């Protein structure tokens, strides 16, 4: 018997890893995303009730799937209005449950990919597609997704509820589309995969700065997409971007889990294999021709960092030019903020601060902690220490990630120490 607190932490970790595969496998079986998520949640509740007493099973994913399948059988049999074929499905499920793994290993990738394309069906709004897929495949809470989109939590909750209802009412098939349908739904899928990666790369909340399982899941899905759509430049652009960013993972965390910022990282710890894979994917994007899309442009920016052996060797002027192109293609206040950082490195902190100050009245950045964080850094470099300290404290108050908050408070304290006589 495990202590309840330890058991619940273990269950939470298992759920983060297994939720997407569980929901995908159940969707393949019951052909209803909303029902599959309900069954998965039922299995989670059963785990919370039983595992603190019985212990965590050797194969928790199989246990959760087996429990969810039994719930599906019970649900089917209780509903007297179901047709005869559904009773047949119940018998087939019951036969499958005995002494079989939760999902056959070679089905996992296919199921997850089907689930992404199902959740990204055109019957949903773009916001609904992205939000629902993050919820189902990323294992993210509604609160985490809302922060990713910089919108209120109730707004995001309603998007997810509406999306599930719409999918169910439209009887969207659980499949990967082909031909023109594939191209039409690819952009939403790419956006979802990258948002999952970003949540793993720099967690919006919680006690951990990174969530490697989400980065790994996004990378795996991106590589599958590159095989599925080999002639789509932006697929390779996204893969290139994720590979190069993931190469820094070991250097981004200190011995106590604290964040290490890009310019302070030990670049000998960057994964050269991932960098090579990213540069190869980026070259594939160029070979396919045409103008670079937003993911390929971001990958070009990441490649500038990857090629620099030391921070001072970074081609910051090229990075500014790439951000200029990105801002024209996909206007965003977050891109403008990143452009301000690059301009500060290329032309001095005063130039960067001028650009950052233009964003002060931007509604989408009102609760975005990185705006005061960037302003604090630039003010510090300009010797305006009291102003810098205020900005770092404001950023710490807005930050939802505990590790990031500690870093910002340390920077505020450093301003105070530097200004002391």
Secondary structure, 3 states (H helix, E strand, C coil): CCCHHHHHHHHHHHHHHHHHHHHHHHHHHHCCHHHHHHHHHHHHHHHHHHHHHHCCCCCHHHHHHHHHHHHHHHHHHHCCCCCHHHHHHHHHHHHHHCCCCCCCHHHHHHHHHHHHHHHCCCCCCHHHHHHHHHHHHCCCCHHHHHHHHCCCHHHHHHHHHHHHHHHHHHCCCCCCCCCHHHHHHHHHHHHHHHHHHHHHHCCCCECCCCCHHHHHHHHHHHHHHHHHCCCCHHHHHHHHHHHHHHCCHHHCECCCCCECCHHHCCHHHCCHHHHHHHHHHHHHHHHCCCCCCHHHHHHHHHHHHHHCCCHHHCCHHHHHHHHHHHHHHCCCHHHHHHHHHHHHHHHCHHHHHHHHHCCCCCHHHCCCHHHHHHHHHHHHHCCCHHHHHHHHHHHHHHCCEHHHHHHHHHHHHHHHHHHCC
